[in-house]
Amino acid sequence: MEGQILEGQILVRLHRDQTELGALLHQRWMVLRMPLGMVPGTERDKYDDTAWHGVAVHPQKGVIGSARLRLLSEEVGSIAYVSVLSEFQYQGVGTALVKLLIAIAQHKKLKTLRVMSRMDALKFYQRLGFTEQGIPQDYLGIPHQFMVLDLAQADCLQ
């Protein structure tokens, strides 16, 4: 998948190597785990090595955003760990990252994507076509909501 250049020369694309994977994992920890008082290493899980990782790279600041897509089955994928440094939020970076992962899922012929969204991010995912599924659940002491995207309905996102 080709990258997308956003305003300010931020490039959104798949990560390229182990060094960049390390940088995106550090960025993920800073946004999602450090505010919860969690130690480095808690931002990783056993699926990272086999997943697709989108990154948003700033020419001076390096990795400023990231998101992950992994396969749950031949037809279903899961988006997780969507995170953008606070100074770059509300500028389209998260949207570009999720759209990149949606495009990869469509290319892989997946039928459905799911995400476990924090409650304060529901509208973000709804704007991208995700719908709520089930009831909210606690994860790491934070309420989350499962959401799904029917990829047949997501063609308008391209």
C-alpha positions as CSV (number, residue, x, y, z in Angstrom):
1,M,0.0,0.0,0.0
2,E,1.3,3.4,-0.9
3,G,1.6,6.1,1.7
4,Q,-0.4,9.3,2.0
5,I,1.2,12.7,2.7
6,L,-0.8,14.9,5.1
7,E,-0.5,18.6,5.7
8,G,2.8,19.4,7.4
9,Q,4.6,16.6,5.5
10,I,3.4,13.8,7.7
11,L,3.6,10.6,5.8
12,V,1.1,7.8,6.6
13,R,2.2,4.3,5.5
14,L,3.1,0.8,6.7
15,H,6.2,0.6,9.0
16,R,9.4,-0.4,7.2
17,D,11.7,-2.1,9.6
18,Q,12.5,-3.2,13.2
19,T,13.9,0.2,14.1
20,E,10.6,1.9,13.1
21,L,8.6,-0.9,14.9
22,G,10.5,0.0,18.0
23,A,9.7,3.7,17.5
24,L,6.0,3.0,16.9
25,L,5.8,0.8,20.0
26,H,7.4,3.6,22.1
27,Q,4.9,6.1,20.7
28,R,2.1,3.7,21.4
29,W,3.2,3.3,25.0
30,M,3.5,7.1,25.4
31,V,-0.1,7.7,24.3
32,L,-2.0,4.6,25.5
33,R,-0.1,3.1,28.5
34,M,2.1,5.7,30.1
35,P,-1.0,7.9,31.1
36,L,-2.3,4.8,32.9
37,G,0.9,4.4,34.9
38,M,1.9,1.3,33.0
39,V,5.5,0.3,32.4
40,P,7.2,0.1,29.0
41,G,6.6,-3.4,27.5
42,T,2.8,-3.3,28.3
43,E,2.1,-1.8,24.9
44,R,3.1,-5.0,23.1
45,D,1.2,-8.3,22.7
46,K,1.8,-11.6,21.0
47,Y,0.2,-10.5,17.8
48,D,2.5,-7.6,16.9
49,D,5.0,-9.7,15.0
50,T,2.4,-10.9,12.5
51,A,0.3,-7.8,12.1
52,W,0.4,-4.8,9.8
53,H,1.4,-1.6,11.5
54,G,0.5,1.8,10.1
55,V,2.7,4.7,11.1
56,A,2.4,8.5,10.7
57,V,5.9,9.9,10.4
58,H,6.8,13.5,10.8
59,P,10.0,14.6,9.1
60,Q,11.5,16.1,12.3
61,K,9.7,14.2,15.1
62,G,9.6,10.7,13.7
63,V,6.7,8.4,14.5
64,I,3.8,10.6,15.8
65,G,1.0,8.1,15.2
66,S,0.4,4.4,14.8
67,A,-2.3,1.8,14.4
68,R,-2.4,-2.0,14.0
69,L,-4.4,-4.5,11.9
70,R,-4.3,-8.2,12.5
71,L,-6.3,-11.2,11.2
72,L,-8.8,-12.8,13.4
73,S,-9.9,-15.2,10.7
74,E,-9.9,-15.4,6.9
75,E,-12.8,-12.9,6.8
76,V,-12.4,-10.8,9.9
77,G,-9.7,-8.4,11.0
78,S,-9.1,-6.4,14.1
79,I,-7.8,-2.8,14.3
80,A,-6.2,-1.9,17.6
81,Y,-3.8,0.5,19.3
82,V,-4.8,3.6,17.2
83,S,-2.8,6.3,18.8
84,V,-1.6,9.8,17.9
85,L,0.6,12.1,20.0
86,S,-1.5,14.8,21.5
87,E,0.0,17.7,19.6
88,F,-1.0,16.0,16.3
89,Q,-4.5,15.0,17.3
90,Y,-7.6,16.4,15.4
91,Q,-5.5,16.9,12.3
92,G,-6.6,13.8,10.3
93,V,-3.7,11.6,11.3
94,G,-5.8,9.0,13.1
95,T,-8.3,9.0,10.3
96,A,-5.6,8.5,7.7
97,L,-4.1,5.6,9.7
98,V,-7.4,3.8,10.0
99,K,-8.2,4.4,6.3
100,L,-4.8,2.8,5.5
101,L,-5.7,-0.3,7.5
102,I,-9.2,-0.4,6.0
103,A,-7.6,-0.4,2.5
104,I,-5.3,-3.2,3.5
105,A,-8.2,-5.2,4.8
106,Q,-10.1,-4.7,1.6
107,H,-7.0,-5.7,-0.4
108,K,-6.8,-8.9,1.6
109,K,-10.5,-9.5,0.9
110,L,-11.6,-9.4,4.5
111,K,-15.4,-8.9,5.0
112,T,-15.5,-7.3,8.4
113,L,-13.2,-5.3,10.7
114,R,-13.7,-4.9,14.4
115,V,-12.3,-2.5,16.9
116,M,-12.6,-2.2,20.7
117,S,-13.0,1.6,21.1
118,R,-12.6,3.7,24.2
119,M,-16.0,5.4,24.9
120,D,-14.5,8.8,24.1
121,A,-13.5,7.7,20.6
122,L,-16.9,6.2,19.5
123,K,-17.7,9.2,17.3
124,F,-14.3,8.9,15.6
125,Y,-15.0,5.4,14.5
126,Q,-18.7,6.1,13.7
127,R,-17.5,8.7,11.2
128,L,-15.5,6.0,9.5
129,G,-18.5,3.7,9.2
130,F,-18.1,1.5,12.3
131,T,-21.2,0.6,14.3
132,E,-21.5,-0.4,17.9
133,Q,-21.9,-4.1,18.8
134,G,-22.8,-5.5,22.2
135,I,-22.5,-3.7,25.5
136,P,-19.6,-1.7,26.8
137,Q,-16.9,-3.7,28.7
138,D,-14.0,-2.6,31.0
139,Y,-10.5,-3.1,29.7
140,L,-7.6,-1.8,31.8
141,G,-10.1,0.0,34.0
142,I,-11.5,2.0,31.0
143,P,-14.9,1.4,29.5
144,H,-14.6,0.2,25.9
145,Q,-17.2,-0.6,23.2
146,F,-16.8,-3.3,20.5
147,M,-17.5,-1.8,17.0
148,V,-17.6,-3.4,13.6
149,L,-17.3,-2.3,10.0
150,D,-18.8,-4.1,7.1
151,L,-16.1,-3.7,4.4
152,A,-18.7,-4.1,1.6
153,Q,-20.1,-0.8,2.9
154,A,-16.7,0.8,3.3
155,D,-16.0,1.3,-0.4
156,C,-16.9,5.0,-0.1
157,L,-13.9,5.5,2.2
158,Q,-11.4,5.1,-0.6
